[in-house]
Structure formats: structure tokens, C-alpha cells
Amino acid sequence: MAFPDRLKLALVLGSTREGRLCERVACWAAARIEADGRFELEIVDPAVHAPATIGPRLARADAFVVVTPEYNHGYPAPLKALIDAWYDEWQAKPVAFVSYGGISGGLRAVEQLRQVFAELHAMTVRDAVSLSNARERFDAAGTLQSPERHERAMRTMLARLHWWARALREARAAQAYAEAA
């Protein structure tokens, strides 16, 4: 389904580890985002993009999907560094999450990220995609096995993210967020 006014979505990869699973998870998410048709997708990967290029990528976005693993009950340090390097770029924009990890599926990392994004005046979407035991869910080619539940969760999350992204884009156009203080 194509939409005439596609919103700009930045897909942010949260891990920079060598051999990271994040690329497989992000590729799966990117395919779902592109198939959705409501978003113009831009990848933000701190393992690939120079720090100076990340700010403009975030600034162009109407919305974000953060793909994050859970490392030791939290989110990775490179993701924290990426988030903390920018401020205005996140403000008054919605953030959704695709998380992965062991038994918790990355949910503890997401709960911590919700607190961080609240401080940046970003609005986090309640609906998320959580992949528990993620290493076992992807085959060698990067295909998610038994994806039905996760694809339903992704459709719901993207629908809610689109609603918030459109509403907040209109609000930012009507009045700069900084002027609301």
C-alpha cells in the first residue's frame, strides 16, 4: 500500500559489536517498514555512519524505530552515546522499539530507554516488538522463523507510530516545540 505523504523514519541500530545480531533484526524490521508503505526509511547505524552524519539523519526524521539488544539487563553503551550526542533532533518525535535478547527479549533495555527518551522530550510508543531468544529465531540466511506473532506486533507498532508521527509533525509545524515552554 502506497501513501502519498510518507513520513521519514530513522531506523537506529543499537549495537556496534562485531558479529552482532542487530543487523539481522534491523534487516527484518526494515523489510516490514518498507512493506508498510507509510514511511520513507533511513538507516542510522553507529557502526557504519560517521558521527557527524548521524545528527542530520536524526533531524530529518519524523519518527524513530530503535533496534536494541539487551546486554546485562540494559541497553548498549554505543546506543547511549548516540542518543546523548543529540538533543533537539529527538524532541517532540515518537520513538518505537524492536528489542531482542535472551528470555526477556530486550524488554529491560526498552524500559530504561523509555526513561532516557522522556528526558529528551521524545514520545515513546507503548507497542513494541520483542524477540526473546533471538539467536535461535533467525536462521543462517537471516530469516526470522515462525514470524507471525512478531509481524502482527510490528504492524500494530507501525500503525501507532505513524499516528503519533503525523500528529507530532503537524504540531511541530504549527508551533516550534521550544516555543511551547
N, C-alpha and C positions, 0 to 999 in steps of 0.2 A: 504494500500500500504506500503510495507516494503522497506526501503532504506538500502543499505549495510553499509554506513558510516553515522550513525546517529550522529547528533550534540548534545552536552549536553546543556540542557535548564534548568535554575533555575526559578521556578515559585515562586515569592516573594509575600507573603501575607502582606498587608499594615496596617492591623488593629489588635489590640490586645484586643479590647473591649469584655467584657462578652456579650454573646448573639449576637455576630457580624454576619452580613450578609456576611462578607468576605469569610467565609468558604463555603457557598453555591455557591457564584460566582466563587471562586477558584476551587471548585469541577467541576463545569460546564466547566471552562476553561481547567482544567487538562484532562477531558474526550475528549475534542476537540483536545488538543495537542497530546494525546496518539493515537487517531484515525488518526491523520495526518500521523504518521509513520516516520517522518523525524528527530524526536528529542528523546533523552533519557531524561526523565523528572526527576527532583529532586525538592522537595518542600522545601522552606525556609520560615519557619513560626516563627516569633519572639515570639509568644505566647506559642510555644511548644519547640523550639530548644534553647539550652543554647547559650549565645553569643559567646563562644569560638568555637562552632561548625559551626557557620554561615560563618565565613571567608573562611574556606576550601571549603564549599559548593559553595560560590560565585566564588572562584578561579578556581574550576573545570569547571565552566560554559563557554560555547561558546556564550551564549545569555541569555537574561532575559525577562520574562514577569512579570510585576509588576501589581498586582491586588490591586487597591486603591479605597477607598471611598472618597467622598468629605465631609469634616466636616467644616462647617463655611467658605465656599469658599476656602478651602485649603486642603492639604493632612495631614494625622495624624502625630502627634509627634513621635510615635514609628517607623514609616517608615523613618522619617528624621533621627532619632537616628541610625537606622540600616544602612542607606546609608552613613552617616557621619563617622561611625565606621571603614569603609574600604575605600581604595583609589585605590591601584593597581589592586584590584580584578575586578573593573568596567572598567578599561582603555581599549580602543580600542575594545570594545564589544558592540553589539547592544542591545537596550532596547525597548521593546514594552509595551503597556499598555492596560489593561482591567479595565475600571473605572465604578463606579456606584454612584448613589446618587439620589437626587430629580430631578427636572425638567432639570438640566444641565447635568445629567448623569455622573458627576465627571469630566467634561472637564476642569473646572477651576483648579482642583488639578493636572491634567495632564500637563497643560500649565506651572504650577510652577515647576513640576518635570522635564520638558524638560530643564529648565534653570539650575537646580541643576546637572543633568547628563551631560550637556555640560561642566560645570566646572570640572567634573571628567574625561573628555575626553572620555565619552561614546557617542555612536551614537544613537539617538532616531529615531525609525521608525515612519514615518508620519502616517501610517494607524494604527488605534486603534479600540477597541470595547468599546462602551459607552452605559451603561444601565441606561436610565432615569427611575425614579420612580421604582427603583429596588425592593423594598419591595413588591410591588404589582405584580411584574413579576414572582416571584418564588412561587410555591405552598408549602404546608407544608412538602412535601417529598423532596423539593429542586430542583424540575424540573422547568426549565425556560418555561414559557408559550409563545406561538407564537414566537418560536426562529429563524425563517427563516432568517430574516434580520441580526440578530446578528451572526448566523452561517456563513452567507456569509462574513460578515465583519471579522470574525475570520479566515476564510480560506485565505482571502486576506492578512491579517496581518501576518499570519504564513508563507505564501509564501514569502513575503518581508523580514520578519525576518530571514528566512532560507537563503535567498540570501546574506544578509548582514553578517550573522554569518559565512557562508562559506568563503566569501571574506575576512573578517577580521581575521578569523582563519589562512588562508593562508598567509595574510600579517604579522601577528604576528610570524608565523613560519619562514618567510623569514628574518625578522628583528624585534628585540625586540622594542616595542613601545617607551620605554625610550631612546633608541639609536637614534630615529628619531629627537630628539630635537637638 
